[in-house]
C-alpha cells in the first residue's frame, strides 16, 4: 500500500511536473550532488531531470545539470544556451557533431527527449534562472591526463561534477544507471569504477530511476558486431501505481533490490517507459 503522503504532489511539484516526493528528495539531499541513473532511450528520465531543475530554480538555487556527453561538445552547448532556440539553433547544436550527428551509435543519450530537456533548461536560463548545462564526459585533449585511468570516462565525469559543485548550489547529473551508482560495478570478473565510487561519499546522493514495462530506444547486443540500436521492449518491474519517489519501506526484499544492493541511496518510479528516438535518425531508423 502506498504511503498516503505520496499520493498527492506539493504545489511546486505539480507546477514543475515532478513526481510526488521530489521536493522531499531535494530536502533529503540538502546541497549534495544528485546522481540520477537512467536506462537510456526513454522520455521519462530526461523529463524527471527537467522537473528537478525546475524545482531547484524555484528554490533559488544556482544549478548545474551535467550531461553524459563529451566535453568537446561544450562550445556547441554554450552557443545553444545563448540562442533563441528554434530550428537554426538546433542545427548548430547537432549538425556535424561527433555526439549527435556523426556517431554510428544511438544509445538514447542523443534522443529527442534529451534535446527537449536541454531546450527546457535553455528556456529557464533565458527567463533569468541561474542554471547551466555541462558536458561531463571524457575529452581526449582536456582529459589527456586520464587516458590511462582504469575508468577513463567516469574519472572525467567525476572530476567535472566535483568542480561544478564548488560554484553551484546544486549539481544534477543524468547518466546511465551504472555510471550513477554510489559503488563500483562488479559483474563476475568485470570491475569498473563509477562516478559515485570516485566522488567523496558525503558529497552526493545516488538516485536510480525505475520504469514498469513499455519501450525504449537503445543499443543491445552480445558483442559490438551484434549490437542493434532500435526500439526495444522494456521489462516490467517490481512497482506500479503513480510516478513517485519511493519510500524506503516500499523497496522490499525483491530480486530487483537485491541486485542493486547498496548501489543507490533512493529510487524514483516513473511509470511505463516511452521510447524516445534519436534526434538525428540513422538511415533506416524506425519506431517498430
Secondary structure by P-SEA (a helix, b strand, c coil): ccccccccccaaaaaaccccaaaaaaaaacccbbbbbbccccccaaaaaaaaaaaaaaaccbbbbbccccccaaaaaaaaaaccccaaaaaaaccccccccccccccccccaaaaaaaaaaaaaaaaccccccccccccccccccccccccaaaaaaaaaaaaaaacccbbbbbccccccccbbbbcccbbbbccccccccccbbbbbbbbcbbbbbcccccccccccccbbbbbbccccccccccccccccccaaaaaacccccbbbbbcbbbbbcccccccccccc
